């Protein structure tokens, strides 16, 4: 046997079968003999590498170039990471073992796999290792994906770590290898999607999408392969597969959101890979069908609805602001590649909008699903025997009272999806069934503790108010009597005499904050509308609303002050505790000034009216009260000038209007007028012609 002297830094140990003819300490790079066949050569290289990687800090030196350039070395190296069962049986004679799980005790072969992965993906590789990686990139990539085979028990994070390193160093070779493979999606992409519950697999796939090779042709060929395979459709399919676990469903939903977020920034291949969102019905419609399907797991329905909500929210942005490292630099914006598909996305969602609304009112069914999938969450209902005719976890109606079923995450996410659609484009209110307002108002009062549901309901109502959608407002205010229910739950008659004469007093409940927000939004919007608008007429004819309005203004003005009722001493730099005042910060930026509000009492109704800081924070920035705007005066008709005839002004009879000059009071007359006999002086009287011109000028100024 011809020996190969393998020197490692810090040990000086000969590896295998050192020849007696070799001088001690000499380094020889001899190719192993062909005797023994291919299996013998592979076993020989495996034994040498085993001894090297049993060291705590293995190193690759220049003297190992001849060994690393052998064709068998990549396969042997990667086999220590992939740990395919059939290879291990022939090489080490071990039996069946399981894939390592997080938190398990590291074994000898797992530590060896870690050392090899760190050596191949080193941040500062040696020149010999860098040459080896560049020459064997394609071979290493194809071998590393054997870790996803069913018979493999290797570490998936170790393999993905090496693939990420190859993507960063040689993106052209990696993407070209994937695009030119016989089955690129089945060999490289599908295994990553099937194991997307592993965070490293999601990171590897996103690194592939974000890689920027030197050749644009290579990246385009890679993107075309993904587009033909419909990458986003395949991702969404993993969310609601019948055999998918809850962990895989949640991971697939997160992967879809991350991929859309990444592709929306890519101006090269982003729009190509995002096309299935608008043009492939199996993506959006498929997710909607899964949301409405009660036969699949409850967690999968929630993940599908969250994915749809994220798509709607992301498509609404026309531009995306890139993060900046330095706060002093200006942020850069790029066009959103998903924004062009917003109309097509809404068209898919509108077809199922009625079914989604009906799902909001299906509380009993949602409660039964939660009780079925997670019995531990329903602790207040004891399990019943089947002999009584009930299932194990069926809810029972109490004869004396009614307890509402849980709100469930599914209904909250669906309500958020509807709120995103309407807040982005208020014209979607035309497609919203009017029954929605009855369902949402019922849920609002039925679940006073559900702040998340209250926030989404407020977003929908605020969009209806700002767009003045009268059909929705009539349904909510007239038929559902929403304001009457708000007042009955927010206010009560005072127990004693009140100093301000208010007939109703606002009380504290679980949803008082949201109720006050609803009332103030309705109040501010009504002040914008003309007297002929429905909302303004409805509030003027509502006697209970008129009784509540003074106390509503007082409570809102008191709560909008700094300190929440506690006096805070203001200074030039900020308040007493060194915190800068929001108003002072806005003044320093030239956005708004104190003079813009005028001298207004802090607790007066004007402090929370239109034009105030409170109204700006509520979304009514720059709006003016309809009744407070000055009416436009009609321009006076210009009178034709009369031709002057001979004679002086003193010869004309004085004709002085009482509104201009009053002669009844001595103080109103000029000294010249008092000294002039008969009051006919040129300085004390004015001509009709001069008065007409003066009135005409005043009318022009008033009109302007």
BATIFI-651019 format. One record per residue (C-alpha): residue in three letters; z, x, y. Coordinates in steps of 0.25 Angstrom, whole numbers, plus 5000, padded with zeros to 4 digits. Example, Ala and Ser with C-alpha at 12.3 -4.5 7.8 and 13.67 -1.06 7.14 Angstrom:
ALA503150494982;SER502950554996;
***
This chain:
UNK500050005000;UNK499650055013;UNK500850055023;UNK500849995037;UNK501850065046;UNK502349955055;UNK503250005066;UNK504149915074;UNK504849945087;UNK506249985085;UNK506249995070;UNK505250095065;UNK505150035051;UNK503950045042;UNK503549905038;UNK502949905024;UNK502550005013;UNK502550125021;UNK501650235015;UNK502250365011;UNK501050435017;UNK501350385031;UNK502150475039;UNK503550425044;UNK503550365057;UNK502050365058;UNK501350235062;UNK500250195054;UNK499350065055;UNK498650055042;UNK497949935037;UNK498549875024;UNK497649895012;UNK496749785007;UNK497349794993;UNK498249674990;UNK497349564996;UNK497549485009;UNK498849425004;UNK499449565003;UNK499049605017;UNK499649475023;UNK500949495015;UNK500949645019;UNK500849605034;UNK501849495032;UNK502849585027;UNK502649685038;UNK502749575049;UNK504049515042;UNK504749655043;UNK504349665058;UNK504749525062;UNK506049535055;UNK506449625066;UNK507149555078;UNK506249615088;UNK504849635082;UNK503849715091;UNK502349735090;UNK501949875093;UNK500549945095;UNK500650005081;UNK500549865075;UNK499149835081;UNK498449865068;UNK499349765060;UNK499249655070;UNK497749655071;UNK497649615056;UNK497149485053;UNK498249445044;UNK499349465055;UNK499249335063;UNK499349255051;UNK500549325046;UNK501249325059;UNK501049175062;UNK501449145047;UNK502849185051;UNK502849075062;UNK502048965055;UNK502848985042;UNK501848905033;UNK502548865020;UNK501448915011;UNK501349055018;UNK502849075017;UNK502949045002;UNK501849144999;UNK502449245009;UNK503949235007;UNK504149144996;UNK504949045004;UNK505048895001;UNK504948775010;UNK505648775023;UNK505648685035;UNK505148705049;UNK506248765058;UNK506948655067;UNK507548675080;UNK509048725079;UNK508948775065;UNK509448905061;UNK508349015063;UNK507949075049;UNK507349215047;UNK505849165047;UNK506049085059;UNK506649205067;UNK505449285062;UNK504449175067;UNK505149185081;UNK504949335082;UNK503549325078;UNK503249205088;UNK504049285099;UNK503149415096;UNK501849335096;UNK502249255109;UNK502949375116;UNK502849375132;UNK502549525132;UNK501749555119;UNK501449695116;UNK499949735117;UNK499749735102;UNK500349595101;UNK499449545113;UNK498249605106;UNK498649535093;UNK498849405100;UNK497549405107;UNK496749445095;UNK497349345086;UNK497649225095;UNK496749125088;UNK497249165074;UNK498749155079;UNK498449015085;UNK497848955073;UNK498949015064;UNK500148975073;UNK499748825071;UNK500048835057;UNK501448805061;UNK501148655062;UNK500648645047;UNK501548555039;UNK501948675029;UNK502348765041;UNK503848785043;UNK503648885055;UNK504148865069;UNK503248785078;UNK503948835091;UNK503648985087;UNK502148945084;UNK501948875097;UNK502648985105;UNK501549085100;UNK500448985103;UNK500948965117;UNK500949115119;UNK499549125114;UNK499149015124;UNK499649085135;UNK499049215132;UNK497749175126;UNK497349035130;UNK495849055129;UNK495949095114;UNK497048995111;UNK496248875117;UNK494948925111;UNK495548935097;UNK496048795098;UNK494748735104;UNK493848805094;UNK494648765082;UNK494048675071;UNK495148575073;UNK495848615086;UNK496648485088;UNK497148475074;UNK497448625073;UNK498148655086;UNK498448525094;UNK498748425084;UNK499948505078;UNK500548525092;UNK500448375094;UNK501048345081;UNK502248435084;UNK502348405098;UNK503848375096;UNK504048525096;UNK504048565111;UNK503348695108;UNK502148615103;UNK502048535116;UNK502148665124;UNK501048725116;UNK500048605118;UNK500348605133;UNK500148755134;UNK498748735127;UNK498448625138;UNK498948705149;UNK498348845145;UNK497248895155;UNK496248985147;UNK495349085155;UNK494149005149;UNK493948865154;UNK492948835143;UNK494048865133;UNK495048775140;UNK493948665141;UNK493648675126;UNK495048665123;UNK495248545132;UNK493948475126;UNK494548485112;UNK495848425116;UNK495048315123;UNK494248275111;UNK495548265103;UNK496148185114;UNK497448265116;UNK498248165124;UNK497848055114;UNK498348135102;UNK499648165110;UNK499948025113;UNK499647985098;UNK500848075094;UNK501747985103;UNK501647855095;UNK501247905081;UNK501847815070;UNK502447945063;UNK502848015075;UNK504348035078;UNK505048005090;UNK505148155094;UNK503648175092;UNK503348045100;UNK504148095112;UNK503548235111;UNK502148185111;UNK502448095123;UNK503048215131;UNK501748295126;UNK500848195132;UNK501548195145;UNK501548345146;UNK500148355142;UNK499648255153;UNK500548325163;UNK499848455160;UNK498448405159;UNK498548325172;UNK498648465179;UNK497548525172;UNK496248515180;UNK495348575169;UNK495648495156;UNK496748395161;UNK495748285164;UNK495048305151;UNK496248295142;UNK496848175150;UNK495648085148;UNK496248015136;UNK497347945145;UNK496247865152;UNK495147855142;UNK495747855128;UNK496447715125;UNK497147775113;UNK498047855123;UNK498647765133;UNK498347635125;UNK498947695113;UNK500247735120;UNK500347595125;UNK500147535112;UNK501247625106;UNK502147575117;UNK501947435113;UNK501947455098;UNK503347415093;UNK503047475079;UNK503147615083;UNK504447695087;UNK505147655100;UNK505147805104;UNK503647815103;UNK503447695112;UNK504347755122;UNK503647885122;UNK502247815123;UNK502747735135;UNK503247865142;UNK501947935140;UNK501147825146;UNK502147815158;UNK501947965160;UNK500447955160;UNK500447845171;UNK501447925179;UNK500648055178;UNK499247985181;UNK499747935194;UNK499848065201;UNK498548115208;UNK499048255210;UNK500048335203;UNK500948435210;UNK501048575203;UNK502448635203;UNK502648755212;UNK503548875209;UNK503848905223;UNK504448795232;UNK503748845244;UNK502348835239;UNK501648705240;UNK501448625227;UNK500048615222;UNK499448485217;UNK498348465207;UNK497548335203;UNK498148255192;UNK497148245181;UNK497748115175;UNK497648035188;UNK496148005186;UNK496547925173;UNK497647845180;UNK496747715181;UNK496347725166;UNK497747745162;UNK498247625169;UNK497047545163;UNK497647575149;UNK499047535153;UNK498647405160;UNK498147355147;UNK499547355141;UNK500347325153;UNK500747185149;UNK501247235135;UNK502047345142;UNK502747235151;UNK503047145139;UNK503647265132;UNK504647275144;UNK505247145141;UNK505347165126;UNK506747215126;UNK507147155113;UNK506147235105;UNK506347365112;UNK507847345109;UNK507547325094;UNK506647445094;UNK507747535100;UNK508747475090;UNK507847505079;UNK507447645082;UNK508847695088;UNK509947605082;UNK510947695088;UNK510547665102;UNK510947515100;UNK512447535098;UNK512847395103;UNK512147315092;UNK512847335078;UNK511947335066;UNK511847205059;UNK511647175044;UNK510347115039;UNK511147005032;UNK511346935045;UNK509846925048;UNK509747035058;UNK509047175058;UNK509947295059;UNK509747315074;UNK509347185080;UNK509947145093;UNK510747015093;UNK510846925105;UNK512346905108;UNK512646755110;UNK513446775123;UNK512646875131;UNK511346945131;UNK511247105131;UNK509847155135;UNK509147255125;UNK509047395130;UNK507947425140;UNK507447535131;UNK506647655135;UNK505247595132;UNK505347485142;UNK505847575153;UNK504647675150;UNK503647555150;UNK504247505163;UNK504047645169;UNK502647645164;UNK502347515171;UNK503047565184;UNK502147695183;UNK500947615183;UNK501247525194;UNK501847625203;UNK500647715202;UNK499647605204;UNK500147465210;UNK498947395205;UNK499447395191;UNK500347285196;UNK499147195194;UNK499147225179;UNK500647205178;UNK501047075172;UNK501946985181;UNK502846975169;UNK503247115171;UNK504147085184;UNK504946985176;UNK505147085165;UNK505547195174;UNK506447105183;UNK507147055170;UNK507347205165;UNK507847245179;UNK509047145179;UNK509247155164;UNK509447305163;UNK510247345176;UNK510547475170;UNK509147525167;UNK508847605180;UNK507547665174;UNK507047525172;UNK507447485186;UNK506647605192;UNK505347565185;UNK505547425189;UNK505747465204;UNK504447555203;UNK503647435199;UNK504247335209;UNK504047445220;UNK502547455217;UNK502447305217;UNK503147295231;UNK502347415237;UNK501047355233;UNK501447215237;UNK501047155223;UNK501347015226;UNK501146965212;UNK502147055206;UNK503147025218;UNK503046875216;UNK503246885201;UNK504546975203;UNK505146915216;UNK504746765214;UNK504646735199;UNK505646835194;UNK506546815206;UNK506846965207;UNK507446975220;UNK508446855217;UNK508846925205;UNK509047055212;UNK509946995223;UNK510746915213;UNK511047045206;UNK511247135218;UNK512047045227;UNK513146955227;UNK513846865237;UNK514946935245;UNK516446905241;UNK516946915256;UNK516346905270;UNK515447015274;UNK515347085287;UNK513847095288;UNK513546945283;UNK512746985271;UNK512746875261;UNK512546955249;UNK513147085244;UNK512447185235;UNK513347225223;UNK513247345214;UNK512547325200;UNK511947415190;UNK510547395197;UNK510947375211;UNK510247505216;UNK508947465210;UNK509147315215;UNK509347375229;UNK508047455228;UNK507247335223;UNK507747255235;UNK507447365245;UNK506047385240;UNK505747245241;UNK506347235255;UNK505547355261;UNK504247305255;UNK504447165261;UNK504647225274;UNK503247295273;UNK502547165270;UNK501947065280;UNK502646925281;UNK501546865272;UNK501946955260;UNK502546885248;UNK503746985247;UNK504146965262;UNK504046815261;UNK504846815248;UNK505946895253;UNK506046815266;UNK506146685258;UNK507246745249;UNK508546705255;UNK509346785245;UNK508546915249;UNK508846885264;UNK510346885261;UNK510247015253;UNK509447085263;UNK510547125273;UNK511447185262;UNK510247255255;UNK509947325268;UNK511347365271;UNK511647415256;UNK510347495256;UNK510547555270;UNK511947595265;UNK511547655252;UNK510347735259;UNK511247815267;UNK511647965264;UNK512947975256;UNK512847835250;UNK513947785260;UNK514647915261;UNK514547985275;UNK513748115274;UNK513848205286;UNK512448245290;UNK512148385297;UNK510848445302;UNK510648525288;UNK511048405279;UNK512348335276;UNK513748375274;UNK513548435260;UNK512348525264;UNK511248425258;UNK510148405267;UNK509848265272;UNK508548205267;UNK508248155281;UNK508348285287;UNK507548355276;UNK506448255279;UNK506548285294;UNK506348435292;UNK505048405284;UNK504548325295;UNK504348205286;UNK505248105293;UNK506248105304;UNK507448025309;UNK506747975321;UNK505747905312;UNK506947805308;UNK507447795322;UNK508947765325;UNK509247675313;UNK510647645308;UNK510947705295;UNK511447565289;UNK510447475296;UNK509347395289;UNK508347485296;UNK508847605288;UNK508347555275;UNK507047475281;UNK505647525281;UNK505447655288;UNK506847705283;UNK507147825274;UNK507547725264;UNK506247645264;UNK505547785263;UNK506247815250;UNK506047675244;UNK504547705246;UNK504247635259;UNK503847755267;UNK503147735280;UNK503247575279;UNK503447485291;UNK504147355291;UNK503147245293;UNK503947165303;UNK504447285310;UNK503047335314;UNK502647305328;UNK501547195330;UNK500247235336;UNK500147175350;UNK498847115354;UNK498047195364;UNK497947125377;UNK496547085382;UNK496047175393;UNK495847095406;UNK494647125414;UNK494947195428;UNK494647115440;UNK493847175451;UNK494747205463;UNK494347145476;UNK494547195490;UNK495947205495;UNK497147285491;UNK498247265481;UNK499147215491;UNK498247095495;UNK498347045481;UNK499546955477;UNK500547025468;UNK500446975453;UNK501547045446;UNK501947005432;UNK503446985430;UNK503447065417;UNK502947185425;UNK503647185438;UNK504847095442;UNK505047065456;UNK506246975454;UNK507147095453;UNK507247195465;UNK507447315455;UNK506147275448;UNK505347295461;UNK504947425466;UNK505347475480;UNK503947455485;UNK503947315481;UNK505247285488;UNK504847345501;UNK503447285501;UNK503347155509;UNK502947035500;UNK502947125488;UNK501447155489;UNK501547305488;UNK500547395480;UNK501647465473;UNK502347335469;UNK501247245464;UNK500247255453;UNK498847195452;UNK498447095440;UNK497447205436;UNK498547315435;UNK499447215427;UNK498347185417;UNK498047325415;UNK499447355413;UNK499647245403;UNK498447285396;UNK498947435394;UNK500247385389;UNK499547295378;UNK498747415374;UNK499947495372;UNK500747385364;UNK499447365355;UNK499447515352;
***
